[in-house]
Structure formats: structure tokens, C-alpha cells
């Protein structure tokens, strides 16, 4: 199983084009914190990312940086630029017109594409929400990512039939390529996040088991056996990579799957309980109430009002 692809699918981590920026001269803007993750892709020139408490980060053409949801940050043409506030009205108008938002003075020397990725609020597995610091991938670190950035830039520069569908697909592809490149190149930055856990073969293999067969009666012991390690080793790796026990992760993932099915399907609670590994609807209901604060039926009704 492709654990990353499955987690992104269940978590509803789909992207959308935010705004295109063209900037020249001295420029800089603080961006309002956004509920989803923000991916800033530099297609031309150089951009500096500013996050409070962090050293400014230079991102050159072909590179990209992913900022965790809710992180207040700014982008600028230099490391020590006095930045203004984001002109939301102008940004909204630029998006509506399909044009780039102009910053600073002409001629433009830097072009940035801002992409947004939201995670389904009903899913608690922190695929994109546990990033402690911005994730940066330089153009030289991944030629495939650079080519995809060029493809997106070309599609936006000359819209035609099917451009909207093409852009949506490229935006989703960029996230996968970006994460893949980051995992390959930046192992020292990955501890404590769900994405970083993909670097740990013990945890990755265990997650593959859980995601492939959520209905299986997994315990720490059976997961350890399935991944050919001891219980102590499995538990230690989970605590280090994810900050939780294997059993806690199994429950969390099952509750996420159940929550999505309760909301999006008309399957009986009995069917859902079996599909996510509970022998009886009563046992499932108790677990779901502990996790979500209400019974499955009540949860389904609340989301459908």
C-alpha cells in the first residue's frame, strides 16, 4: 500500500490555486494565517519567507516551501524588508480575473504561485498539520518538481479548454512530489511529524498494515509480529516518530475512517463498525463516543443538518 497516498486521500488533503504574484523592486507582505497549509512555488526570481521567530528563508526559482496550517508568515523580495499587510480585496479580484497580483514596482523580477491545501476537519490524523517548521525544497534537489512547476506556470500563462481540470491535477501532483523530495533530502527536519514518520521503516511498515487492513484486530503485539520487530521496538519507534503508542494510532485511524463514512455514506453503523475493526456495534459506539464526544448516529445527524 502507498501509505502517503491513502492518508492524503482519507484526510481530504486536496489543493487549490490561491493567487499568482508578480513582484519587482522592494516588496513584501504579511499573509493572514490560513486554515490550510500554504505551498509557495517560485517560478521566477527569488522570494524570502518570513516566519516569526525563524530566520528568513530564501527560496529560488524552481523551489517551493510548505507552511503548516495557521502559520502567520510573510513573503518578500529580501531578508530585511519592511512588509505591509495583505490587500485581500486586490487578491480576491486578481483570482476572480485570472490575473497575477502585482507587488512592488515594475518590471517584475519574481513570480510566485501560492497554493492552498486543506485537510478534512473531520479527520484527526495530522498528515499536514503537525509540521513544526516550514518545509523547503530547492530546485536543485528535485528536477521532477521543477518540471512540474514549469508545467503549472505554462498552463496558467496560456489558459485553454480544460485548464481548470489540468491545474487542479497539477496542484495535487505538486504536493506529492514536494513531500517525496523533502523526505529524500531533509531527514534531519522530520522528527515528530506524520510525514517524517514515513522515513522510519518500522513505523512505515506498521502504518501500511493498519491502512491496508483497518478491520484486522491489531494490537501492539500483532503489529510487531507483522513488521518482524519486538513490541518494545515498535512502541519505541512510534513514540519517537509520532508521539503516541501503536494502539492509539490504530484507534485514531479507525475513527477517521468511520467519521468519513458516517458523513459521506448511508452505510448502517453495523457495517461501518465491522469495516473499521470492531466486533460489535456496541463496542464501536463506545470507542467512537470516547473519540468524538457523541454516538455514531448523533454524529451522522449533526453533520447532515
C-alpha positions as CSV (number, residue, x, y, z in Angstrom):
1,X,0.0,0.0,0.0
2,X,1.1,3.6,-0.7
3,X,0.6,4.9,2.8
4,X,1.1,8.5,1.9
5,X,-1.4,8.4,-1.0
6,X,-4.0,6.7,1.3
7,X,-3.5,9.1,4.1
8,X,-3.8,12.1,1.8
9,X,-7.0,10.6,0.3
10,X,-8.7,9.9,3.6
11,X,-7.6,13.3,5.1
12,X,-9.1,15.1,2.1
13,X,-5.8,17.0,1.5
14,X,-6.7,18.5,-1.8
15,X,-5.2,21.7,-3.1
16,X,-6.5,24.8,-4.8
17,X,-4.8,27.6,-6.7
18,X,-4.6,30.6,-4.3
19,X,-3.1,33.6,-6.1
20,X,-0.3,34.3,-8.6
21,X,2.2,37.1,-7.7
22,X,4.4,39.2,-9.8
23,X,6.8,41.4,-7.9
24,X,9.6,43.8,-8.5
25,X,11.7,46.3,-6.7
26,X,11.3,46.4,-2.9
27,X,8.3,44.4,-1.9
28,X,6.9,42.3,1.0
29,X,3.6,41.3,2.5
30,X,2.4,39.6,5.7
31,X,-0.2,37.0,4.8
32,X,-3.1,36.3,7.1
33,X,-3.0,32.9,8.7
34,X,-4.9,30.4,6.6
35,X,-6.7,27.3,8.0
36,X,-5.0,25.1,5.4
37,X,-1.3,24.5,4.5
38,X,0.2,27.0,2.1
39,X,2.7,26.0,-0.6
40,X,4.6,28.9,-2.2
41,X,6.1,27.9,-5.5
42,X,8.7,30.3,-7.0
43,X,8.6,30.1,-10.8
44,X,11.0,33.0,-11.4
45,X,13.4,35.1,-9.4
46,X,13.8,34.8,-5.6
47,X,11.4,35.0,-2.7
48,X,12.2,35.2,1.1
49,X,9.8,33.5,3.5
50,X,9.4,35.3,6.9
51,X,8.0,33.4,9.9
52,X,8.0,35.0,13.4
53,X,10.9,33.5,15.5
54,X,12.6,31.9,12.4
55,X,15.5,33.0,10.3
56,X,14.3,34.4,6.9
57,X,14.4,31.6,4.3
58,X,15.5,32.2,0.7
59,X,13.5,30.3,-2.0
60,X,14.9,30.5,-5.5
61,X,13.2,29.8,-8.9
62,X,12.0,26.2,-9.2
63,X,11.9,25.8,-5.4
64,X,9.0,25.6,-3.1
65,X,8.2,25.9,0.6
66,X,5.3,24.4,2.5
67,X,3.9,26.3,5.6
68,X,1.8,24.5,8.2
69,X,-1.9,25.4,8.6
70,X,-2.5,28.5,10.7
71,X,1.1,29.8,10.5
72,X,1.3,33.6,10.2
73,X,4.0,34.4,7.7
74,X,5.2,36.8,5.1
75,X,6.8,36.7,1.7
76,X,9.2,39.4,0.4
77,X,11.9,40.3,-2.0
78,X,14.6,40.4,0.6
79,X,15.6,39.2,4.1
80,X,15.2,42.6,5.8
81,X,12.2,44.2,4.0
82,X,9.6,46.1,6.0
83,X,6.4,44.3,5.0
84,X,2.9,45.6,4.7
85,X,-0.4,43.8,5.2
86,X,-2.0,41.7,2.5
87,X,-4.5,43.5,0.3
88,X,-7.2,40.9,0.4
89,X,-9.6,42.8,-1.9
90,X,-6.9,43.1,-4.6
91,X,-6.0,39.4,-4.1
92,X,-9.6,38.3,-4.5
93,X,-10.1,40.4,-7.6
94,X,-6.9,39.0,-9.1
95,X,-8.1,35.5,-8.5
96,X,-11.5,36.3,-10.0
97,X,-9.9,37.9,-13.1
98,X,-7.4,35.1,-13.5
99,X,-4.6,37.6,-13.4
100,X,-1.5,37.9,-11.3
101,X,-1.4,40.2,-8.2
102,X,1.2,42.9,-8.7
103,X,3.5,43.8,-5.8
104,X,6.3,46.4,-5.6
105,X,7.3,48.2,-8.7
106,X,7.6,47.2,-12.4
107,X,9.3,45.4,-14.0
108,X,8.5,42.2,-12.2
109,X,11.6,40.2,-11.2
110,X,10.0,37.5,-9.2
111,X,6.9,35.3,-9.8
112,X,5.3,33.2,-7.1
113,X,2.3,30.8,-7.3
114,X,0.6,30.4,-3.9
115,X,-1.3,27.1,-3.5
116,X,-3.5,26.1,-0.6
117,X,-4.1,22.6,0.8
118,X,-7.0,22.0,3.2
119,X,-7.4,18.8,5.3
120,X,-10.9,17.4,6.1
121,X,-11.8,18.8,9.5
122,X,-13.4,15.5,10.5
123,X,-10.1,13.7,10.1
124,X,-7.7,13.9,13.1
125,X,-4.6,12.1,11.6
126,X,-2.2,15.0,11.3
127,X,-0.9,14.5,7.8
128,X,-0.2,18.2,7.1
129,X,-1.0,19.7,10.4
130,X,1.9,18.6,12.6
131,X,4.8,20.4,10.8
132,X,6.9,22.2,13.3
133,X,8.7,24.3,10.7
134,X,8.3,25.3,7.1
135,X,9.4,22.6,4.6
136,X,11.7,23.8,1.9
137,X,12.8,22.0,-1.3
138,X,15.2,23.8,-3.6
139,X,15.0,23.4,-7.4
140,X,18.4,21.6,-7.5
141,X,17.1,18.9,-5.1
142,X,14.4,17.6,-7.4
143,X,14.3,18.0,-11.2
144,X,10.9,16.4,-11.4
145,X,9.4,19.0,-9.1
146,X,11.0,21.8,-11.1
147,X,9.4,20.4,-14.3
148,X,6.0,20.2,-12.7
149,X,6.3,23.9,-11.6
150,X,7.2,24.8,-15.2
151,X,4.1,22.8,-16.4
152,X,1.8,24.7,-14.0
153,X,3.4,28.0,-15.0
154,X,2.8,27.3,-18.7
155,X,-0.8,26.2,-18.1
156,X,-1.6,29.4,-16.2
157,X,0.1,31.6,-18.7
158,X,-2.0,30.3,-21.6
159,X,-5.4,29.1,-20.4
160,X,-7.4,27.0,-22.8
161,X,-10.0,24.3,-22.8
162,X,-9.6,22.1,-19.7
163,X,-7.2,24.4,-18.0
164,X,-9.1,24.3,-14.7
165,X,-9.0,20.5,-14.6
166,X,-5.4,20.5,-15.6
167,X,-4.4,23.0,-12.9
168,X,-6.3,21.1,-10.2
169,X,-4.5,17.9,-11.1
170,X,-1.1,19.6,-11.2
171,X,-1.7,21.2,-7.8
172,X,-2.3,17.8,-6.3
173,X,0.7,16.3,-8.0
174,X,2.9,19.1,-6.7
175,X,2.1,18.2,-3.1
176,X,3.1,14.6,-3.6
177,X,6.3,15.5,-5.5
178,X,7.2,18.1,-2.9
179,X,6.7,15.7,0.1
180,X,8.7,13.0,-1.8
181,X,11.6,15.3,-2.4
182,X,11.5,16.7,1.2
183,X,11.6,13.2,2.6
184,X,14.6,12.2,0.4
185,X,16.6,15.4,1.1
186,X,15.8,16.6,4.7
187,X,15.8,13.7,7.2
188,X,17.1,16.0,9.9
189,X,13.9,18.1,9.9
190,X,11.4,15.4,10.0
191,X,11.1,14.1,13.6
192,X,7.7,14.5,15.3
193,X,5.6,14.9,12.2
194,X,3.4,12.3,10.4
195,X,5.2,13.0,7.2
196,X,8.6,12.5,8.9
197,X,7.4,9.1,10.2
198,X,7.5,7.9,6.6
199,X,11.3,7.9,6.9
200,X,11.2,5.3,9.7
201,X,10.9,1.8,8.1
202,X,9.5,0.2,11.2
203,X,6.7,2.8,11.6
204,X,6.1,3.0,7.8
205,X,5.6,-0.8,7.6
206,X,3.3,-0.8,10.6
207,X,1.2,2.0,9.1
208,X,1.0,0.1,5.9
209,X,-0.5,-2.8,7.8
210,X,-3.0,-0.7,9.6
211,X,-4.0,1.3,6.5
212,X,-4.3,-1.9,4.3
213,X,-6.4,-3.8,6.9
214,X,-8.1,-1.5,9.3
215,X,-10.6,-4.2,10.1
216,X,-7.9,-6.6,11.4
217,X,-7.8,-7.0,15.2
218,X,-4.5,-5.2,15.5
219,X,-2.6,-5.0,18.8
220,X,0.9,-3.8,19.5
221,X,1.9,-7.5,19.6
222,X,0.3,-8.4,16.3
223,X,1.7,-5.3,14.6
224,X,5.2,-6.1,15.9
225,X,4.9,-9.6,14.6
226,X,3.7,-8.3,11.2
227,X,6.7,-6.0,10.9
228,X,9.2,-8.5,12.3
229,X,10.2,-6.4,15.4
230,X,9.7,-6.7,19.1
231,X,6.8,-5.0,20.9
232,X,9.3,-2.8,22.7
233,X,11.0,-1.8,19.4
234,X,7.7,-1.0,17.7
235,X,6.5,1.1,20.7
236,X,9.7,3.0,20.9
237,X,9.7,3.9,17.2
238,X,6.1,5.0,17.4
239,X,6.7,7.3,20.4
240,X,9.8,8.8,18.7
241,X,8.2,9.3,15.3
242,X,4.6,10.1,16.1
243,X,4.5,10.8,19.9
244,X,1.9,8.1,20.5
245,X,1.5,4.3,21.0
246,X,0.7,1.9,18.2
247,X,-2.7,1.2,19.7
248,X,-3.5,4.9,19.9
249,X,-2.7,5.4,16.2
250,X,-4.8,2.4,15.2
251,X,-7.8,3.8,17.1
252,X,-7.3,7.3,15.6
253,X,-7.1,6.0,12.1
254,X,-10.2,3.8,12.5
255,X,-12.2,6.7,14.0
256,X,-11.1,8.9,11.0
257,X,-12.3,6.2,8.5
258,X,-15.5,5.8,10.4
259,X,-16.2,9.5,10.6
260,X,-15.8,10.0,6.9
261,X,-18.1,7.0,6.1
262,X,-20.7,8.2,8.6
263,X,-20.8,11.6,6.9
264,X,-20.4,10.5,3.3
265,X,-22.4,7.3,3.0
266,X,-25.7,5.7,4.2
267,X,-24.0,2.6,5.4
268,X,-25.5,1.2,8.6
269,X,-23.5,1.7,11.7
270,X,-23.2,-2.1,12.0
271,X,-21.4,-2.3,8.6
272,X,-19.1,0.6,9.4
273,X,-18.2,-0.9,12.8
274,X,-17.0,-4.2,11.2
275,X,-15.2,-2.4,8.4
276,X,-13.0,-0.5,10.9
277,X,-12.2,-3.4,13.2
278,X,-14.9,-3.6,15.9
279,X,-16.6,-6.9,16.6
280,X,-19.9,-5.3,17.7
281,X,-21.7,-2.0,17.1
282,X,-21.8,-1.5,20.8
283,X,-18.0,-1.7,21.2
284,X,-17.6,0.6,18.2
285,X,-20.1,3.1,19.5
286,X,-18.3,3.3,22.9
287,X,-15.0,3.9,21.1
288,X,-16.4,6.5,18.8
289,X,-18.1,8.3,21.7
290,X,-14.8,8.5,23.5
291,X,-13.0,9.8,20.4
292,X,-15.7,12.2,19.1
293,X,-17.8,13.0,22.1
294,X,-21.0,11.6,20.7
295,X,-22.6,8.4,19.4
296,X,-22.1,7.5,15.7
297,X,-25.8,8.1,14.9
298,X,-25.8,11.5,16.6
299,X,-22.6,12.4,14.8
300,X,-24.1,11.5,11.4
301,X,-27.2,13.5,12.1
302,X,-25.2,16.6,13.2
303,X,-23.1,16.6,10.0
304,X,-26.1,16.3,7.8
305,X,-28.2,19.1,9.2
